[in-house]
Amino acid sequence: MKPITDYLIYLLLMLAALLGMAGCEKYLETDFPNNQLATELIFEDEKTADAALAGLYAALWTGSVVSGTSDGSGALLGTYADDVTCVFTGAGNPILDIYNNQPLATNSTVSLVWTNAYQQVYMANSIIEGTAGSKSLSQPAKDRIIGEALLIRSLVYFYLYNIYGEVPYTATTDYVYNSNLNRMPKNDFLVKLETDISEAVNLLPASYRNAERIYVNKAAGYVLLAKMKMLAGKWQEAELLCRTIIQNGDYVFQSDLSKVFQKTGKHLIWQLKPKNNTDPTNEALLYNFVSVPTSFVLNPDLISSFSAGDLRWNHYFTAVVSGSQTNYKQTKYKVTATSNTTEYSVVYRLEDVYLMLAESLNRQNKTGQAVPFINHTRQRAGLTALGTSISQSQAMDEMKNERRREFFAEHGSRFLDLKRWGQLDQLKPVKPNWKPTNQFFPLPQKEMLLNKNLTPQNDGY
């Protein structure tokens, strides 16, 4: 007879599978009404509760805004902006339409991103509710589990807001409530989101529950909270959060450019483990090609932003010649075979914190303090250090350029940055179809047909 924990994990996986089969329209329409026994069993002890969390992390890996797949934000927002060029062929390809800045409300990828996100919100809410109602879990275990689920839910909401604008917010699995959700007004949503992230930070431990940093902890919460503070222009608060991470001895800047995307680095704050132990990362497969590309190549405008002496030419991308054509593929992740023992998919790394701190300081007229944090990634790439006497505007330009060169095709960083800076219209020379209304995707048409409270549609659609 199998141990009871094996049975419970099996039960959990069946529950996750049923949830996964539900489309997004089902998410806002249907509850899982007969799961009371399953919930009680799953949250009976810490091991089975962590199995529920494992299902949520697995969903992030297989299809989410941070998945590294073709429907993740790295590819979609990268091609929507000017990091990545989509080379799919065939009329009506949904990702090609996104690359051309012509997404429609009927676009299947626009709908899929929404679907995946709200399924993950539902999963997180189920875990939070089940953990909060448990009578047997210890309080430290409850705090950690709720903190992890709450932070992941907040990350998903952060992307939903940036991609679609005002979106529904729910913290419950209640069927009646969820079936009639309105889009929450921007200011209310951002307050809710910042409050949720702050709560997650308070609940999460500073230590990792796995040495490979594949689960979120307090520092991961600090990163997301700092991004929220910067979105709100709260520069001093963002500065303090970034300094808290940098001053923590658990995190050390990676000075070897060849090791930035290796899973053992102490500069890593959070990464996602592949589904199977030796699988390559999604990113390694997505951007790889041998001769003629079939999905994505790096945008020539991005390549031209690198100077000849930048060492990232050798580590972050590779030229592929086919006949008279030269294309560039991303090679931040090197292992494409099923013998991967060195790489996981990086979500947050210390370089991001350094450049966020640089911006936060510079926005407070502390340019002399900001410049050294820009220089870390510059000098690692073999570029000359900037002088601390440069002007505030020069430092801002250099920080923006460095963010593009360092984080291209990583979880929509370029799009999110340009949007926060109010500079999305800079895409126009490279993306001729770009319109100001493209700052948001349209809301999926089928969701609007199912829930009339989602109206009005975003401008331009």
DABELMO-V946200 format. One record per helix or strand of 3 or more residues. SS is the DSSP state (hx for helix, st for strand). FROM is the first residue (numbers start at 1). TO is the last residue. Records with the same first field share a line. If there is no record, write none. Layout:
BEGIN
SS: FROM-TO / FROM-TO
END
This chain:
BEGIN
hx: 4-21 / 24-27 / 36-42 / 46-62 / 73-80 / 94-99 / 108-132 / 139-164 / 175-178 / 186-203 / 218-231 / 235-246 / 257-259 / 282-286 / 300-303 / 312-315 / 350-363 / 367-380 / 392-407 / 413-420 / 424-427 / 436-439 / 445-450 / 452-454
st: 84-86 / 268-272 / 296-298 / 317-322 / 325-330 / 345-349
END
